[in-house]
């Protein structure tokens, strides 16, 4: 493996290239050191030496990890396949275990639905490393090689990533039984706009979408409670803090038990499609395909 430029002659150091690829994929000197079983100062020194050899910085150092610069993305794209193939040859044998599968997506969907679907794979030796966050930052990290699979709330643009529909989630207008009884018989949506609303964020993204789609009007209220986690919204509404709009998968058990009541059953409820996103081409890790196939199969029953 060689890469010549004016700052040096001869081939690049293979250990430095392996370390660079680990940092690029993990987004952290510390995480790369753990993966490579090196000390963090060794990783830092190897990256600095490689940067000096190439005559340019490869990463932007931040308080939490590093962000690859454009030249680093180009170098990683060139190195990934040959170094992965070399690792396969060097580590071939029945005792070599595949790397963990790095899966990322919305915290609520991962914790409520996906992890339960993937649980049987651990008996087959699959190891999972799960990260949560918003779709756009996670897709950027997927492009940079930090994740193997991302569950996205919208289809990514461009052709650098491959997306396939995973599941459609319907949204439900719900409240605890006491509030449902208090508004029974009154015309919607006016009755609810006089009651407290529990929301995911101050701009009420889910409730506003429901109002536009179902009632064809703008929602003119402020939230009584905001919780940046839909599981917290569910807990607050179940306790009687107000009404809300939730994905059906999240509140199905509470509706079935009677802990929550469905306030409206529209003919055409709002639907959001979740996508399973990966980089094009086969992964060097066979367990990535196992996780993908399991999720797509399980999604048919959601």
C-alpha positions in Angstrom: 0.0 0.0 0.0 1.7 3.2 -1.1 0.8 6.9 -1.4 3.6 9.2 -2.4 3.7 13.0 -2.2 6.2 15.8 -1.8 6.4 15.4 2.0 8.0 11.9 1.9 9.1 9.0 -0.3 8.4 5.4 -0.2 5.3 3.5 1.1 3.2 4.7 4.0 3.4 2.9 7.3 0.8 0.1 7.4 0.3 0.4 11.1 -0.4 4.1 10.8 -3.0 3.3 8.1 -4.7 0.7 10.2 -4.8 3.2 13.1 -6.1 6.0 10.8 -9.0 3.7 9.6 -9.9 2.8 13.1 -10.1 6.5 14.2 -12.1 7.3 11.1 -14.6 4.6 11.8 -15.0 5.2 15.5 -14.7 9.0 15.5 -12.5 8.9 18.5 -8.8 8.3 19.4 -10.0 6.6 22.6 -12.4 4.2 20.9 -9.8 3.4 18.2 -7.2 2.6 20.9 -9.7 0.2 22.6 -10.5 -1.4 19.2 -6.8 -1.8 18.3 -5.6 -2.7 21.9 -3.2 0.2 21.9 -2.7 3.1 24.2 -4.3 6.4 23.4 -0.9 8.2 23.2 0.2 5.6 20.6 -2.8 6.2 18.5 -2.4 10.0 18.8 1.3 9.7 17.8 0.6 7.5 14.8 -2.1 9.9 13.5 0.2 12.9 13.9 3.0 11.0 12.2 0.7 10.1 9.3 -0.5 13.7 9.0 3.1 15.0 8.9 3.9 12.4 6.3 0.9 13.5 4.1 1.5 17.2 4.8 -2.1 17.9 5.9 -4.5 17.4 8.8 -6.8 14.5 8.6 -9.2 15.2 11.6 -10.7 18.1 13.3 -10.2 17.7 17.0 -13.3 18.4 19.1 -14.3 18.0 22.8 -16.0 14.8 22.0 -13.9 12.8 19.5 -12.8 13.9 16.1 -14.4 14.7 12.8 -12.8 13.6 9.5 -11.8 16.3 7.1 -12.5 15.8 3.3 -9.1 14.3 2.6 -9.6 11.8 5.4 -12.8 10.6 3.8 -11.1 10.1 0.5 -8.2 8.2 2.1 -10.6 6.0 4.1 -12.6 5.1 1.0 -9.3 3.9 -0.6 -8.1 2.0 2.4 -11.2 0.3 3.7 -11.6 -2.6 1.3 -7.9 -3.6 1.0 -7.3 -3.3 4.8 -10.4 -5.3 5.6 -9.4 -8.0 3.2 -5.9 -8.1 4.8 -7.5 -8.3 8.2 -9.6 -11.3 7.0 -6.5 -13.1 5.8 -4.5 -12.3 8.9 -7.2 -13.4 11.2 -8.7 -16.2 9.3 -9.7 -19.3 11.3 -12.6 -20.7 13.3 -11.7 -18.7 16.5 -11.8 -15.3 14.8 -15.1 -13.5 15.8 -16.6 -10.8 13.6 -16.5 -7.2 14.8 -19.6 -5.8 16.6 -22.4 -4.5 14.4 -22.8 -0.7 14.9 -26.5 0.2 14.7 -27.9 3.7 15.3 -31.3 5.4 15.1 -34.0 7.1 17.2 -33.8 6.1 20.9 -37.5 5.4 21.3 -37.7 3.1 18.2 -34.5 1.3 19.0 -35.3 0.7 22.7 -39.0 -0.2 22.3 -39.0 -2.2 19.1 -35.6 -3.0 17.4 -33.6 -4.4 20.3 -36.3 -6.9 21.1 -36.3 -8.0 17.5 -32.5 -8.4 17.5 -32.2 -10.2 20.9 -32.2 -13.8 19.4 -29.1 -12.9 17.3 -26.8 -12.7 20.4 -27.2 -16.5 20.8 -25.6 -16.7 17.3 -22.6 -14.7 18.4 -23.7 -11.3 17.1 -22.4 -8.4 19.1 -24.2 -5.1 18.9 -23.1 -1.5 19.6 -26.1 0.8 19.7 -26.1 4.6 19.3 -29.0 7.0 19.4 -29.6 10.4 17.9 -31.3 12.5 15.2 -31.4 11.2 11.6 -29.2 13.8 9.8 -26.2 13.6 12.2 -26.4 9.8 12.2 -26.4 9.6 8.4 -23.3 11.8 8.3 -21.6 9.4 10.7 -22.7 6.5 8.6 -21.0 8.0 5.6 -17.9 8.5 7.7 -17.9 4.8 8.6 -18.9 5.1 12.3 -22.0 3.0 11.9 -22.9 -0.1 9.9 -26.7 0.5 9.8 -28.9 3.5 10.6 -32.6 3.6 11.1 -33.6 6.9 9.6 -36.9 8.8 9.8 -36.5 10.0 6.2 -34.9 8.7 3.1 -31.3 10.2 2.6 -30.6 12.3 -0.4 -28.0 11.3 -3.0 -26.5 8.0 -4.0 -23.8 7.7 -1.4 -26.1 5.6 0.9 -28.5 2.8 0.2 -32.0 3.0 1.9 -34.8 0.5 2.0 -38.2 1.0 3.7 -38.3 -0.7 7.1 -41.7 0.2 8.7 -44.6 2.6 8.5 -45.6 4.1 11.8 -49.1 5.5 12.3 -49.6 8.4 14.8 -52.4 8.2 17.5 -54.1 11.0 19.4 -54.2 9.7 23.0 -54.9 10.7 26.6 -55.5 9.1 30.0 -59.0 7.9 30.7 -59.9 10.9 32.9 -59.1 13.4 30.2 -60.8 11.3 27.6 -64.0 11.2 29.7 -63.8 15.0 30.3 -63.8 15.7 26.6 -66.2 13.0 25.5 -69.0 14.3 23.4 -67.3 17.7 22.7 -66.3 18.6 19.2 -62.7 18.0 18.2 -60.2 19.5 17.9 -61.6 22.5 19.9 -62.0 20.5 23.1 -58.4 19.4 23.2 -57.0 22.9 22.5 -58.4 23.8 25.9 -56.6 20.9 27.6 -52.9 20.6 28.5 -50.7 19.2 25.8 -47.6 17.1 26.4 -45.1 17.3 23.6 -41.6 16.2 22.4 -40.4 19.8 21.7 -41.6 23.4 22.0 -42.4 23.6 18.3 -44.8 20.6 18.6 -43.6 18.9 15.4 -45.7 15.7 15.8 -48.9 17.3 17.1 -48.8 20.1 14.5 -48.4 17.6 11.7 -51.4 15.6 13.0 -53.5 18.8 13.2 -52.7 19.8 9.6 -53.1 16.3 8.2 -56.3 15.2 10.1 -58.1 18.5 11.0 -56.7 20.7 8.2 -56.0 23.5 10.6 -53.2 25.0 12.5 -52.6 23.9 16.1 -52.8 27.1 18.3 -51.6 26.0 21.7 -48.5 25.9 23.8 -47.2 22.8 25.5 -47.8 22.3 29.2 -44.9 19.7 29.4 -42.1 19.1 26.9 -39.9 16.0 27.1 -37.2 15.3 24.5 -37.9 11.6 24.6 -41.2 10.1 23.4 -41.0 7.5 26.2 -41.1 10.4 28.7 -44.1 11.9 26.8 -45.9 8.5 27.1 -45.2 8.4 30.9 -46.4 11.9 31.5 -49.6 11.4 29.5 -50.4 8.0 31.1 -50.0 9.8 34.5 -52.6 12.3 33.5 -50.5 15.3 32.5 -52.5 16.0 29.3 -53.0 14.7 25.8 -50.5 14.0 23.0 -49.8 12.4 19.7 -47.6 9.3 19.7 -46.4 6.7 17.3 -48.7 3.7 17.5 -45.9 1.2 18.3 -45.0 3.2 21.4 -48.4 3.3 23.1 -50.0 0.1 21.8 -49.7 -1.7 25.2 -51.2 1.2 27.1 -54.1 1.4 24.7 -54.7 -2.4 25.0 -54.6 -2.3 28.8 -56.8 0.8 29.0 -54.1 3.0 30.6 -54.6 5.3 27.6 -57.6 6.0 25.4 -57.7 6.7 21.7 -59.3 10.1 21.3 -59.8 10.1 17.5 -59.8 7.4 14.8 -59.2 9.2 11.4 -59.8 7.5 8.1 -56.3 8.6 7.0 -53.9 8.9 9.9 -50.5 10.5 9.5 -47.9 7.9 8.6 -44.1 8.2 8.8 -41.8 5.7 7.0 -38.6 4.5 8.7 -35.7 3.5 6.5 -32.9 1.1 7.1 -29.8 2.8 5.6 -26.3 1.4 4.9 -23.4 2.2 2.7 -23.5 0.6 -0.8 -21.8 -2.7 -1.4 -21.3 -5.8 0.9 -19.9 -5.3 4.4 -16.7 -7.2 5.4 -18.6 -8.2 8.6 -21.0 -11.0 7.9 -23.0 -10.1 11.0 -24.1 -6.9 9.4 -26.1 -8.9 6.9 -27.6 -11.0 9.7 -28.8 -7.9 11.5 -30.2 -6.3 8.3 -32.1 -9.5 7.4 -33.5 -9.9 10.9 -34.8 -6.3 11.0 -36.4 -6.5 7.6 -38.0 -9.8 8.5 -39.3 -8.7 11.9 -40.6 -5.4 10.4 -43.3 -7.4 8.5 -45.1 -8.1 11.9 -44.9 -4.6 13.3 
